[in-house]
Amino acid sequence: MRFSKKWFSALLSLFVVTSILLAGCSAGAAKSGSNAATYAVYAVNTEPLTNWDPAAEFSNGILVMNNMYEQLVRYDPVEKKIVPLLATEYTTSEDGLTWTFKLRKGVKFHDGTDFNAQAVKFSIERTIRLGAGASYIWAPVDTIEATDDYTVTFKLKYSAPLDLIASTGYAAFIYSPTSVGSDDKWFDEGRECGTGPYSLKSFKWGDEVVLQKFDGYWGGWPEKNISTVVIKKVSEPATRRQMVEKGEATITTELPYSDVDALKKDSNVVVEVDPSLQNLIGMFNTQKAPLDNPKVREALSYAFPYQSVIDYAMGGYAAQSFGVVPNGMWGYSKDVQQYTYDLDKAKQLLADAGYADGGIKLLLTYMSGDEAEKNTAELYKAELAKIGVDLEIRSMPWDSQWELAKSANAADRQDIFVMYWWPDLPSPYSFLFSTFHSEEEPMFNLSYYKNEQFDKLIDDANVTSANDRAKAESMFVEAQNVLMKDAATLAIYDKQVAWVTVKNFKGFSFNPVYPTVVFFYGTYFE
């Protein structure tokens, strides 16, 4: 059955309103009395998560996981410092090979068991053993020792910034050994066992996750804190906007920037624009003709309308990228090669590659529900048509887009994969390893790029970063120049993020190292 967009949006809004009413209270409204409870709705443009296992989730689930689970430490990019969490302090040896963490006492897992050093050892060793998601961050670890109940010592194979690794928004979570045990499939049915301020109440796979306050949280529970959180997929931007305007959602983001500008004039909502460590990239399929020809990739890089995308798709809320490490992250440099819009040069490069008359057909995929990606793709399609390139643009749910990109038959894969990248650990390595380091089976290297010089540069820079960040930074810049010379990807823009909330939502503070995450603990309605 085919539904009109307008009818579907109306039906979805009705469903969300009905769900909230059945829950007993509305988003943005607090109950009064001694049993005060608050209910918040976070309307997101995609699936709330893709994997229930905190060792394996490496996608949208960052926004769910970081409310249910905790790391040893977190990173504050503004102050550029490590913030204690499950660990209260840590020390490192002069050679950077031994790291000792002192743990917080009195912490409970959601299953009621005690958090201790054995739980840290179990969680991280299991994450390493599974080898899924962002588990690569623990590659430097040789051994983990529970020195006593509240002390953990890491011995490394080589020097590495373990404090940054332990603060990662993926694969650094600590979970209960009692619940998980030896069953690697324990999480698969939608279970969790973290120490975070919220536990899982219910979920509808691919659509909605409902979290509730964990009464035994070590940080305590101020009465005014929001006690129930619904993280709800609402793909249609117009629907997300209407939900916030009507108070049916508490917070949303990823709205068209024309909407953001209009909402700044609405006294019923608050618009907060923050710096972001997210960037948009368009990954060329370097293993599939005609994009296996570097000259064709260069041509497509020069045909991209960078400034038009920033002005019209992003409404000015972005800046053209220099390489793939975004502005604000160390390793960003204006010394990295930057392509500019030049159709004449693009035409010449196509001619040099044997396509003087064009005749190229390509498929570009992007995530449905993201208006900026949609507008970006349409602007690019119009420019490519001028040089004889027929670009099919296909909107897809994230999991479908990703599945296509990993098709066993390489010929079935897309030609250009458009996506945002954000940091897992606060290092340029995050933006370069997962997305462009050589892989046998594709995970996030969806340009299928293989360059041994590039691999060695970023691997060596990661090791160097533990003791000599300045030297490591120059190595990361050199690696990006290799990448851009090979034209393996479109480095499109570094974005700002615009949050829209109901006016009485307070206590929210965005940390760009954990993009899309709303840390609901500490938020409340005024």
KOLZA-456433 format. One line per 5 residues: number of its first residue (from 1); their letters; for each residue x, y, z of C-alpha. Coordinates in nm, 2 decimals, decimal comma, always signed. Example, Ala and Ser with C-alpha at 12.3 -4.5 7.8 and 13.67 -1.06 7.14 Angstrom:
// residues 2
1> AS> +1,23 -0,45 +0,78; +1,37 -0,11 +0,71
//
This chain:
// residues 526
1> MRFSK> +0,00 +0,00 +0,00; +0,13 +0,34 -0,09; +0,07 +0,64 +0,15; +0,11 +1,00 +0,08; +0,38 +1,18 +0,28
6> KWFSA> +0,12 +1,43 +0,42; -0,11 +1,14 +0,54; +0,17 +0,94 +0,68; +0,31 +1,24 +0,88; -0,04 +1,31 +1,02
11> LLSLF> -0,08 +0,94 +1,12; +0,27 +0,94 +1,28; +0,20 +1,25 +1,48; -0,13 +1,10 +1,60; +0,04 +0,78 +1,71
16> VVTSI> +0,31 +0,96 +1,91; +0,05 +1,18 +2,08; -0,16 +0,88 +2,17; +0,14 +0,69 +2,30; +0,24 +0,98 +2,53
21> LLAGC> -0,12 +1,02 +2,66; -0,13 +0,65 +2,73; +0,19 +0,68 +2,93; +0,01 +0,92 +3,16; +0,19 +1,25 +3,10
26> SAGAA> +0,29 +1,47 +2,82; +0,64 +1,56 +2,70; +0,76 +1,88 +2,87; +0,51 +1,87 +3,15; +0,61 +1,76 +3,50
31> KSGSN> +0,37 +1,60 +3,75; +0,35 +1,77 +4,09; +0,36 +1,61 +4,43; +0,59 +1,38 +4,63; +0,60 +1,12 +4,35
36> AATYA> +0,69 +1,37 +4,08; +0,79 +1,22 +3,75; +0,88 +1,37 +3,42; +0,86 +1,23 +3,07; +1,08 +1,35 +2,78
41> VYAVN> +1,07 +1,26 +2,41; +1,38 +1,28 +2,19; +1,26 +1,27 +1,82; +1,55 +1,14 +1,61; +1,57 +1,10 +1,23
46> TEPLT> +1,68 +0,74 +1,23; +1,67 +0,41 +1,41; +1,76 +0,46 +1,78; +2,02 +0,19 +1,77; +2,15 -0,10 +1,55
51> NWDPA> +2,28 -0,35 +1,81; +2,19 -0,41 +2,17; +2,54 -0,53 +2,26; +2,75 -0,24 +2,40; +3,06 -0,42 +2,28
56> AEFSN> +2,94 -0,42 +1,92; +2,71 -0,11 +1,87; +2,90 +0,13 +1,65; +2,63 +0,35 +1,49; +2,32 +0,54 +1,59
61> GILVM> +2,30 +0,36 +1,93; +2,56 +0,60 +2,07; +2,26 +0,81 +2,19; +2,09 +0,52 +2,37; +2,40 +0,35 +2,51
66> NNMYE> +2,55 +0,66 +2,67; +2,24 +0,69 +2,89; +2,24 +0,32 +3,00; +2,61 +0,25 +3,03; +2,92 +0,44 +3,15
71> QLVRY> +3,29 +0,44 +3,07; +3,58 +0,47 +3,31; +3,62 +0,84 +3,22; +3,47 +1,09 +2,97; +3,64 +1,36 +2,77
76> DPVEK> +3,56 +1,73 +2,79; +3,66 +1,89 +2,46; +3,61 +2,25 +2,58; +3,84 +2,21 +2,88; +4,04 +1,95 +2,69
81> KIVPL> +4,05 +1,73 +3,00; +3,95 +1,39 +3,12; +3,65 +1,38 +3,35; +3,61 +1,10 +3,62; +3,32 +0,87 +3,58
86> LATEY> +3,35 +0,50 +3,69; +3,71 +0,57 +3,76; +3,79 +0,85 +4,01; +4,16 +0,89 +3,91; +4,44 +0,72 +3,71
91> TTSED> +4,81 +0,72 +3,66; +5,05 +0,62 +3,38; +5,41 +0,51 +3,38; +5,67 +0,73 +3,21; +5,70 +0,50 +2,91
96> GLTWT> +5,32 +0,51 +2,86; +5,29 +0,13 +2,89; +5,13 +0,09 +3,23; +4,80 +0,26 +3,32; +4,64 +0,22 +3,66
101> FKLRK> +4,27 +0,33 +3,73; +4,12 +0,37 +4,07; +3,75 +0,28 +4,07; +3,45 +0,44 +4,22; +3,30 +0,26 +4,52
106> GVKFH> +2,93 +0,20 +4,58; +2,83 +0,16 +4,22; +2,56 -0,09 +4,13; +2,47 -0,25 +3,79; +2,11 -0,25 +3,69
111> DGTDF> +2,09 -0,61 +3,78; +2,17 -0,52 +4,14; +2,53 -0,65 +4,15; +2,83 -0,46 +4,25; +3,06 -0,28 +4,01
116> NAQAV> +3,43 -0,36 +4,07; +3,76 -0,43 +3,90; +3,66 -0,77 +3,79; +3,37 -0,62 +3,60; +3,60 -0,38 +3,42
121> KFSIE> +3,84 -0,66 +3,33; +3,55 -0,88 +3,21; +3,39 -0,61 +3,00; +3,69 -0,49 +2,82; +3,84 -0,84 +2,76
126> RTIRL> +3,50 -0,95 +2,62; +3,48 -0,65 +2,40; +3,83 -0,72 +2,27; +3,76 -1,09 +2,22; +3,44 -1,02 +2,02
131> GAGAS> +3,63 -0,79 +1,78; +3,31 -0,61 +1,68; +3,22 -0,24 +1,63; +3,49 +0,00 +1,77; +3,67 -0,27 +1,96
136> YIWAP> +3,98 -0,18 +1,76; +4,04 +0,11 +2,01; +4,17 -0,15 +2,26; +4,44 -0,29 +2,02; +4,73 -0,15 +2,23
141> VDTIE> +4,62 -0,36 +2,54; +4,83 -0,66 +2,63; +4,69 -0,76 +2,97; +4,43 -0,63 +3,22; +4,48 -0,70 +3,59
146> ATDDY> +4,23 -0,65 +3,87; +4,49 -0,55 +4,13; +4,23 -0,53 +4,40; +3,85 -0,48 +4,41; +3,88 -0,12 +4,31
151> TVTFK> +4,21 -0,10 +4,11; +4,26 -0,20 +3,75; +4,60 -0,21 +3,58; +4,64 -0,21 +3,20; +4,97 -0,33 +3,04
156> LKYSA> +5,01 -0,21 +2,69; +5,19 -0,37 +2,39; +5,30 -0,02 +2,28; +5,25 +0,33 +2,41; +4,90 +0,47 +2,35
161> PLDLI> +4,67 +0,73 +2,50; +4,46 +0,49 +2,71; +4,28 +0,78 +2,89; +4,14 +0,89 +2,55; +4,06 +0,53 +2,46
166> ASTGY> +3,87 +0,47 +2,79; +3,66 +0,78 +2,72; +3,54 +0,66 +2,39; +3,16 +0,69 +2,31; +3,16 +0,33 +2,17
171> AAFIY> +3,31 +0,00 +2,30; +3,44 +0,15 +2,63; +3,13 +0,06 +2,83; +3,14 -0,15 +3,14; +2,86 -0,41 +3,19
176> SPTSV> +2,77 -0,67 +3,44; +2,95 -1,01 +3,43; +2,68 -1,16 +3,63; +2,41 -1,10 +3,37; +2,62 -1,17 +3,06
181> GSDDK> +2,84 -1,45 +3,18; +2,97 -1,67 +2,89; +2,66 -1,60 +2,67; +2,77 -1,38 +2,39; +2,41 -1,37 +2,27
186> WFDEG> +2,26 -1,25 +2,60; +2,20 -0,89 +2,47; +2,04 -1,00 +2,14; +1,68 -1,00 +2,26; +1,69 -0,64 +2,39
191> RECGT> +1,86 -0,66 +2,73; +2,10 -0,43 +2,91; +2,31 -0,44 +3,23; +2,49 -0,11 +3,27; +2,56 +0,13 +3,55
196> GPYSL> +2,41 +0,44 +3,39; +2,14 +0,66 +3,53; +1,87 +0,50 +3,30; +1,77 +0,14 +3,25; +1,57 -0,01 +2,97
201> KSFKW> +1,19 -0,01 +3,01; +1,07 -0,12 +2,67; +1,15 -0,10 +2,30; +1,01 -0,15 +1,95; +1,30 -0,26 +1,73
206> GDEVV> +1,40 +0,01 +1,47; +1,14 +0,25 +1,60; +1,15 +0,34 +1,97; +1,35 +0,29 +2,30; +1,20 +0,38 +2,64
211> LQKFD> +1,43 +0,44 +2,93; +1,35 +0,48 +3,29; +1,54 +0,62 +3,59; +1,76 +0,37 +3,77; +1,68 +0,42 +4,14
216> GYWGG> +2,01 +0,27 +4,25; +2,22 +0,51 +4,04; +2,55 +0,60 +4,22; +2,51 +0,97 +4,14; +2,17 +0,99 +4,33
221> WPEKN> +1,85 +1,10 +4,18; +1,74 +1,47 +4,23; +1,36 +1,48 +4,23; +1,34 +1,72 +3,94; +1,55 +1,50 +3,70
226> ISTVV> +1,36 +1,36 +3,40; +1,27 +1,01 +3,50; +1,14 +0,86 +3,17; +1,29 +0,91 +2,83; +1,15 +0,80 +2,49
231> IKKVS> +1,39 +0,80 +2,20; +1,17 +0,78 +1,90; +1,24 +0,75 +1,53; +1,06 +1,02 +1,33; +1,21 +1,03 +0,98
236> EPATR> +1,00 +1,31 +0,84; +1,16 +1,65 +0,93; +0,83 +1,83 +0,91; +0,68 +1,60 +1,17; +0,97 +1,64 +1,41
241> RQMVE> +0,93 +2,02 +1,38; +0,56 +2,00 +1,45; +0,61 +1,77 +1,75; +0,85 +2,02 +1,92; +0,63 +2,31 +1,83
246> KGEAT> +0,33 +2,14 +1,99; +0,52 +2,01 +2,29; +0,48 +1,65 +2,17; +0,86 +1,61 +2,16; +1,10 +1,76 +2,41
251> ITTEL> +1,41 +1,78 +2,18; +1,51 +1,72 +1,82; +1,78 +1,80 +1,57; +1,87 +1,75 +1,21; +1,60 +1,99 +1,09
256> PYSDV> +1,63 +2,18 +0,76; +1,81 +2,50 +0,84; +1,54 +2,71 +0,69; +1,32 +2,56 +0,97; +1,59 +2,64 +1,23
261> DALKK> +1,59 +3,00 +1,12; +1,21 +3,02 +1,14; +1,20 +2,85 +1,48; +1,44 +3,10 +1,63; +1,14 +3,34 +1,61
266> DSNVV> +0,91 +3,10 +1,80; +0,88 +3,19 +2,17; +0,76 +2,84 +2,25; +1,09 +2,67 +2,16; +1,46 +2,73 +2,21
271> VEVDP> +1,72 +2,69 +1,94; +2,07 +2,61 +2,04; +2,35 +2,60 +1,78; +2,67 +2,43 +1,89; +3,00 +2,35 +1,73
276> SLQNL> +3,02 +1,99 +1,61; +3,29 +1,74 +1,54; +3,07 +1,59 +1,27; +3,15 +1,61 +0,90; +2,98 +1,49 +0,58
281> IGMFN> +3,18 +1,28 +0,34; +3,09 +1,12 +0,01; +3,28 +0,79 -0,02; +3,38 +0,69 -0,38; +3,37 +0,32 -0,46
286> TQKAP> +3,74 +0,30 -0,55; +3,70 -0,07 -0,65; +3,42 -0,03 -0,91; +3,44 +0,11 -1,26; +3,45 +0,39 -1,35
291> LDNPK> +3,55 +0,52 -1,00; +3,84 +0,28 -0,99; +4,01 +0,54 -1,21; +4,16 +0,82 -0,99; +4,11 +1,08 -1,27
296> VREAL> +3,73 +1,01 -1,27; +3,73 +1,06 -0,89; +3,92 +1,38 -0,92; +3,67 +1,50 -1,18; +3,38 +1,43 -0,95
301> SYAFP> +3,56 +1,61 -0,67; +3,60 +1,92 -0,88; +3,23 +1,90 -1,00; +3,10 +1,92 -0,64; +2,92 +2,25 -0,56
306> YQSVI> +3,08 +2,30 -0,21; +2,96 +2,66 -0,14; +2,61 +2,60 -0,28; +2,57 +2,31 -0,05; +2,69 +2,51 +0,25
311> DYAMG> +2,46 +2,80 +0,15; +2,15 +2,62 +0,05; +2,16 +2,27 +0,20; +2,31 +2,38 +0,53; +2,18 +2,74 +0,54
316> GYAAQ> +2,53 +2,86 +0,63; +2,56 +2,63 +0,93; +2,87 +2,46 +0,80; +3,22 +2,53 +0,64; +3,39 +2,34 +0,36
321> SFGVV> +3,62 +2,07 +0,50; +3,99 +2,05 +0,47; +4,04 +1,67 +0,46; +3,83 +1,44 +0,68; +3,94 +1,56 +1,03
326> PNGMW> +3,69 +1,83 +1,12; +3,77 +2,18 +1,25; +3,79 +2,16 +1,63; +3,97 +1,82 +1,64; +4,34 +1,82 +1,67
331> GYSKD> +4,48 +1,70 +1,33; +4,26 +1,95 +1,14; +4,48 +2,16 +0,91; +4,43 +2,41 +0,63; +4,75 +2,25 +0,48
336> VQQYT> +4,54 +1,95 +0,37; +4,45 +1,96 +0,00; +4,11 +2,10 -0,06; +3,92 +2,05 -0,39; +3,72 +2,35 -0,52
341> YDLDK> +3,43 +2,37 -0,76; +3,57 +2,39 -1,12; +3,36 +2,23 -1,39; +3,62 +2,31 -1,66; +3,88 +2,11 -1,47
346> AKQLL> +3,63 +1,83 -1,41; +3,55 +1,81 -1,78; +3,92 +1,79 -1,87; +3,99 +1,52 -1,62; +3,70 +1,31 -1,76
351> ADAGY> +3,83 +1,36 -2,11; +4,18 +1,25 -1,99; +4,01 +0,94 -1,84; +3,84 +0,85 -2,17; +3,50 +1,00 -2,09
356> ADGGI> +3,51 +1,32 -2,31; +3,14 +1,27 -2,39; +3,04 +1,17 -2,04; +2,80 +0,88 -2,06; +2,87 +0,78 -1,70
361> KLLLT> +2,59 +0,65 -1,47; +2,63 +0,64 -1,09; +2,43 +0,56 -0,78; +2,46 +0,78 -0,47; +2,29 +0,67 -0,15
366> YMSGD> +2,21 +0,87 +0,16; +2,01 +0,83 +0,48; +1,64 +0,89 +0,45; +1,50 +1,16 +0,68; +1,81 +1,38 +0,65
371> EAEKN> +1,70 +1,69 +0,46; +2,05 +1,83 +0,43; +2,18 +1,51 +0,27; +1,89 +1,51 +0,04; +1,94 +1,87 -0,07
376> TAELY> +2,32 +1,81 -0,10; +2,26 +1,51 -0,33; +2,01 +1,70 -0,55; +2,26 +1,99 -0,59; +2,53 +1,75 -0,69
381> KAELA> +2,31 +1,57 -0,94; +2,24 +1,90 -1,12; +2,61 +1,98 -1,15; +2,71 +1,63 -1,27; +2,45 +1,65 -1,54
386> KIGVD> +2,64 +1,94 -1,69; +2,94 +1,72 -1,75; +2,75 +1,42 -1,88; +2,73 +1,22 -1,56; +2,39 +1,07 -1,48
391> LEIRS> +2,36 +1,05 -1,10; +2,08 +0,84 -0,94; +2,02 +0,95 -0,59; +1,86 +0,70 -0,35; +1,72 +0,78 -0,01
396> MPWDS> +1,75 +0,47 +0,22; +1,71 +0,39 +0,59; +2,05 +0,37 +0,75; +2,05 -0,01 +0,80; +1,95 -0,07 +0,44
401> QWELA> +2,20 +0,18 +0,30; +2,48 +0,01 +0,51; +2,36 -0,34 +0,41; +2,38 -0,25 +0,04; +2,73 -0,11 +0,09
406> KSANA> +2,85 -0,44 +0,23; +2,69 -0,66 -0,04; +2,88 -0,98 -0,11; +2,88 -0,90 -0,48; +3,09 -0,58 -0,51
411> ADRQD> +2,91 -0,49 -0,83; +2,58 -0,45 -0,64; +2,73 -0,18 -0,41; +2,67 +0,19 -0,45; +2,91 +0,43 -0,63
416> IFVMY> +2,90 +0,71 -0,37; +2,81 +0,66 -0,01; +2,71 +0,98 +0,17; +2,73 +0,98 +0,55; +2,83 +1,18 +0,85
421> WWPDL> +3,12 +1,07 +1,06; +3,17 +1,16 +1,43; +3,44 +1,07 +1,67; +3,45 +0,75 +1,87; +3,77 +0,84 +2,05
426> PSPYS> +3,88 +1,21 +2,06; +4,17 +1,16 +1,81; +4,22 +1,21 +1,43; +4,26 +0,83 +1,42; +3,89 +0,80 +1,47
431> FLFST> +3,82 +0,98 +1,14; +4,09 +0,80 +0,95; +4,11 +0,44 +1,07; +3,75 +0,31 +1,06; +3,66 +0,49 +0,74
436> FHSEE> +3,98 +0,45 +0,52; +4,22 +0,19 +0,67; +4,24 -0,12 +0,45; +3,98 -0,39 +0,54; +3,93 -0,75 +0,43
441> EPMFN> +3,55 -0,72 +0,48; +3,40 -0,37 +0,47; +3,27 -0,22 +0,79; +3,29 +0,16 +0,75; +3,56 +0,18 +0,48
446> LSYYK> +3,28 +0,21 +0,22; +3,51 +0,36 -0,04; +3,69 +0,02 -0,01; +4,02 +0,22 -0,01; +4,35 +0,04 +0,02
451> NEQFD> +4,68 +0,23 +0,05; +4,97 +0,08 +0,25; +5,14 +0,42 +0,29; +4,82 +0,57 +0,43; +4,77 +0,28 +0,67
456> KLIDD> +5,12 +0,30 +0,80; +5,11 +0,68 +0,85; +4,79 +0,67 +1,06; +4,89 +0,36 +1,26; +5,23 +0,51 +1,34
461> ANVTS> +5,07 +0,85 +1,43; +4,83 +0,68 +1,67; +5,12 +0,52 +1,86; +5,31 +0,85 +1,86; +5,02 +1,04 +2,00
466> ANDRA> +5,07 +0,89 +2,35; +5,39 +1,08 +2,40; +5,43 +1,34 +2,11; +5,11 +1,49 +2,00; +5,27 +1,75 +1,78
471> KAESM> +5,46 +1,50 +1,58; +5,15 +1,27 +1,56; +4,95 +1,57 +1,43; +5,19 +1,63 +1,14; +5,17 +1,26 +1,05
476> FVEAQ> +4,79 +1,27 +1,05; +4,80 +1,58 +0,82; +5,04 +1,40 +0,58; +4,81 +1,10 +0,57; +4,51 +1,31 +0,48
481> NVLMK> +4,70 +1,46 +0,19; +4,77 +1,11 +0,06; +4,40 +1,04 +0,09; +4,29 +1,36 -0,08; +4,55 +1,31 -0,36
486> DAATL> +4,39 +0,97 -0,43; +4,05 +1,14 -0,43; +3,90 +0,85 -0,23; +3,63 +1,06 -0,09; +3,45 +1,39 -0,11
491> AIYDK> +3,54 +1,60 +0,20; +3,22 +1,80 +0,19; +3,16 +2,01 +0,51; +3,22 +2,04 +0,88; +2,88 +2,10 +1,03
496> QVAWV> +2,73 +2,29 +1,32; +2,44 +2,12 +1,51; +2,12 +2,30 +1,58; +1,91 +2,16 +1,87; +1,55 +2,26 +1,91
501> TVKNF> +1,38 +2,21 +2,24; +1,06 +2,30 +2,42; +1,13 +2,62 +2,62; +1,11 +2,47 +2,97; +1,36 +2,19 +2,90
506> KGFSF> +1,67 +2,28 +3,11; +2,01 +2,13 +3,20; +2,10 +2,01 +2,85; +2,47 +2,06 +2,76; +2,60 +1,92 +2,43
511> NPVYP> +2,94 +1,74 +2,42; +3,05 +1,71 +2,06; +3,28 +1,41 +2,14; +2,95 +1,22 +2,19; +2,75 +1,35 +1,89
516> TVVFF> +2,37 +1,31 +1,89; +2,38 +1,21 +2,26; +2,15 +1,39 +2,50; +2,28 +1,31 +2,84; +1,93 +1,32 +3,01
521> YGTYF> +2,06 +1,28 +3,36; +2,07 +1,63 +3,50; +1,80 +1,76 +3,26; +1,46 +1,87 +3,40; +1,15 +2,08 +3,32
526> E> +1,13 +2,43 +3,47
//
